[in-house]
């Protein structure tokens, strides 16, 4: 076998009419029906949440889940100094996501501790001197939404599914618990 694909097809029938949603995603290494379900719940959340990122993120208090990585990109200056020009944010659960983000992203992630809404995050960015008054709720809400779509932020309205139980060798197959999740 040279290549193979694993695919989940989820069909849902609802008693009331809605526009159909088609989600095509590259999932992470820990594929499960719960992850596929999260993708559809998140897509439905975005579809039903309003016409703007501000409306969809209203009242949400995003938090950074475990294992999100942030790489800061620097550019050398003529005087020998360095300037931050961006960041790459990577998530592994519930999806493998990679976002090329603006220089404010690492501080934005630090502010996303589950206690602040987008307005408070914007205030924190302004307080740190990272954004001007020209940056508003729409821009910060959109960045939060993009990071949440990539799995780098978790929203209360659409929590991430539990991670699979890991065996001593570092994978679920080694423990005989493929697809198993911790009980709460």
C-alpha positions in Angstrom: 0.0 0.0 0.0 1.5 3.3 -1.0 -1.2 5.7 0.2 -4.5 5.5 1.9 -7.1 8.0 3.3 -9.3 7.8 6.3 -12.6 9.6 5.9 -15.5 10.3 8.2 -18.8 11.1 6.5 -21.3 12.6 8.9 -24.9 13.1 7.7 -27.3 15.0 10.0 -31.0 15.5 9.4 -32.6 18.4 11.1 -36.3 19.1 11.5 -36.0 22.7 10.2 -34.3 24.0 7.1 -30.8 25.4 7.1 -28.3 26.0 4.4 -26.1 22.9 3.9 -22.5 22.9 5.3 -19.6 21.1 3.6 -16.4 21.0 5.6 -13.2 19.7 4.1 -10.4 19.6 6.5 -7.0 18.0 7.0 -7.3 16.4 10.4 -4.5 15.8 12.9 -3.0 12.4 13.8 -5.7 11.6 16.3 -8.6 11.1 14.1 -11.9 10.3 15.8 -15.7 10.8 15.2 -15.6 13.4 18.1 -13.1 15.5 16.1 -15.3 15.3 13.0 -18.3 16.3 15.1 -16.3 19.3 16.5 -15.7 20.5 13.0 -19.4 20.4 12.1 -20.4 22.0 15.4 -17.8 24.8 14.8 -19.0 25.3 11.3 -22.6 25.5 12.5 -21.5 28.0 15.2 -19.9 30.2 12.6 -22.9 30.0 10.3 -25.5 30.7 12.9 -23.5 33.3 14.9 -24.1 36.3 12.8 -22.8 38.1 9.7 -19.6 39.5 11.2 -16.8 38.2 13.3 -17.8 40.7 16.0 -21.2 39.2 16.2 -19.9 35.6 16.2 -17.3 36.3 18.9 -19.6 38.4 21.1 -19.5 37.1 24.7 -16.9 34.5 23.9 -13.9 34.2 26.3 -11.3 32.3 24.2 -8.6 30.3 25.8 -5.4 28.7 24.5 -5.6 24.9 24.8 -2.6 22.8 25.6 0.1 22.1 22.9 -0.4 25.2 20.8 2.9 26.5 19.4 3.9 30.1 18.5 6.9 30.9 16.4 7.8 34.6 16.2 9.3 35.9 12.9 11.9 38.5 13.1 13.5 40.6 10.3 16.9 42.2 10.5 17.2 45.9 10.1 19.9 48.0 8.5 21.1 49.2 11.9 21.7 45.6 13.0 18.6 45.5 15.1 15.6 43.2 14.7 11.9 43.9 14.1 9.0 41.5 14.7 7.2 41.0 11.4 4.8 38.2 12.2 4.2 34.8 13.9 3.1 31.3 12.9 0.6 29.7 15.3 0.3 25.9 15.1 -2.3 23.6 16.8 -2.4 19.9 16.9 -5.8 19.2 18.5 -8.6 18.9 17.5 -7.2 19.7 14.1 -3.8 20.4 12.7 -3.9 24.1 12.0 -1.2 26.5 10.9 -1.9 30.3 10.8 0.5 33.0 9.6 -0.5 35.8 11.9 0.5 39.4 12.5 3.1 40.4 15.1 0.5 40.9 17.8 -0.5 37.2 17.8 1.8 36.0 20.7 0.5 38.7 23.0 -3.1 38.1 21.9 -2.6 34.4 22.8 -1.3 35.4 26.2 -4.4 37.5 26.7 -6.6 34.5 25.7 -6.8 32.9 29.2 -10.6 32.3 29.3 -11.3 35.3 31.4 -11.4 38.0 28.7 -13.8 38.7 25.9 -12.7 40.2 22.6 -13.2 43.8 23.9 -10.9 43.1 26.9 -8.3 41.5 24.6 -8.4 44.6 22.4 -7.9 46.8 25.4 -4.9 44.6 26.5 -3.3 44.9 23.1 -3.8 48.7 23.2 -2.4 48.8 26.7 0.7 47.0 25.6 1.1 49.5 22.8 0.8 46.9 20.1 -2.2 48.4 18.2 -3.4 51.9 17.5 -6.9 53.2 17.8 -7.3 52.4 14.1 -7.5 48.7 15.0 -10.9 47.8 16.3 -13.2 45.0 17.3 -13.7 43.7 13.8 -9.9 43.1 13.2 -9.3 41.5 16.6 -12.5 39.4 16.4 -11.5 38.2 13.0 -8.1 37.1 14.2 -9.6 35.3 17.2 -12.0 33.6 14.9 -9.3 32.5 12.5 -7.2 31.1 15.4 -10.3 29.3 16.8 -11.0 27.8 13.4 -7.5 26.4 13.3 -7.9 24.9 16.8 -5.4 27.3 18.4 -8.1 28.9 20.6 -11.0 27.2 22.3 -14.4 29.0 22.6 -16.9 28.3 25.3 -19.7 28.0 22.6 -17.8 25.1 20.9 -15.4 23.4 23.3 -12.8 21.0 22.0 -13.4 17.2 22.3 -11.4 15.4 24.9 -8.0 14.2 23.7 -7.4 10.4 23.3 -5.8 8.5 26.2 -2.2 7.8 25.5 -0.2 4.7 26.4 3.3 4.6 27.7 4.8 4.4 24.2 3.1 7.7 23.4 0.2 6.5 21.2 -3.2 5.1 21.7 -2.5 1.9 19.8 0.3 1.0 22.2 -2.1 1.1 25.1 -4.8 -0.9 23.2 -7.1 2.1 23.6 -7.5 3.3 20.1 -10.1 6.1 20.1 -10.5 5.8 23.8 -11.2 9.0 25.7 -10.8 9.7 29.4 -13.9 9.4 31.5 -14.8 12.4 33.6 
